[in-house]
């Protein structure tokens, strides 16, 4: 059994990054370099996310995709670094609360690092 954090890092975070990169480029007209700079990635990594070579194997619900699009809008509007970290954590928590984790890794538990008072 893989720990929850490993599942999230290996599968979910790349899918979130892919969704962010696509949204920033398609909906906000950013270049790959702009996306790379905002997300702290290489341009090559952004290219792989956008071309679905990374992060494509995860299918999120429409509600989760909407959360990712909202976060992409915030990022494009020059969100402070501290808020960027919180935003990524919020999307990750949203994925966990949406039931994706339990459908795709039933043995996994809610991440203890992300757990907040309302869970």
N, C-alpha and C positions, 0 to 999 in steps of 0.2 A: 504494500500500500504506500502510495506517495503522500507526503504531507500536503496539506492544503496549500501552503505557501508555494510549494514546488509546482503544483498544478496551475496556480494563478500566474506564476512567473513564466512558465513554459508555454502556456496556452492562452490565457486570458489577456495578459498585458500586451503581448504582440498584436492580438486582435483589436484591442482598444487603440493602440498606436496606429494600426492600419486604418481604422475608422476615422481617427482624428486626421491623419494625413490626407485621406481621400476627401473628407469634408472641407478641410482647409484649402485644398487645391480646387475642387470642383465648385463648392458653394461660395468660397471667398476669394478665388483667383490667385492664391499664393503660388509661388514657384516651389520646386523641390528644395532649393536652397533656403528659402524663407521658412519652410516647414521644418527643415533640418535645424536651423538656428533656433527656432521657437521650442522645439521638442528636445534639443540637445543631442541630436543624432547626426550621423553622416548623411550626405546627400544620397549615397548608394543605398543606405538602409531605407530611406524614404522611398526611393525607387522600387525597392523590393516590396515594401508595404503596399504601395499604390498598384503595382502590377500583380498583386496577390501571390507573391512568392513567399511572403511571410505573413502570418496572422490570418490566413484565409480559411483555415479549417474550422473555425469557431463560428457558429451561427447564433447571433443574438436576436432577441425579440425586438420588435419595432420600438417598444418603450425604451429599451437599452440603447438602441441606435439613436433615438432622439436625445437621450442624455449625453451621448458622445458628441452629437452635433451641437448641442448647447455649450458643452465644454470647449469644442473647437472654436465657436464664436467668441467665447471669453478669451481664449488664447490669442486669437487674431487681434483682439482689442487690447493687447498688451497688458495682460494680467500680471500682477507682481509674482515673483518667484515663489514666495511662501504660499500664495493662493494657488499657484499651479500644482504644488504638491498636494494640497488639500483637495483640489479638484480631481486629480487622478485617483486619490484615495476614495473620494465620493463615488466616482464611476465604478471603481472596483467593488465597493460595498453594494452599489446598486446591482451589479451582476450577481453577487452572492445572494442578495435578497430576492432577486428575480426568480431564483430556483434553477438557474443554469448549472451551477456547481453540482447540485444534488441530482439533476437529471443526467449529467455527464460523468460524474464521479460520486456515485451514491455513498461510498464509504468515507468520503471527506466530510469534515466538520467545518463549521463556520470559522474563519481565520481568527485566532485569538488576538492577533495584532490589530485587526480592524474592528474588533468587537466594540460596540459602544453601549451606552446605557439603555437604549431602546431595543436591544436584541435579547 
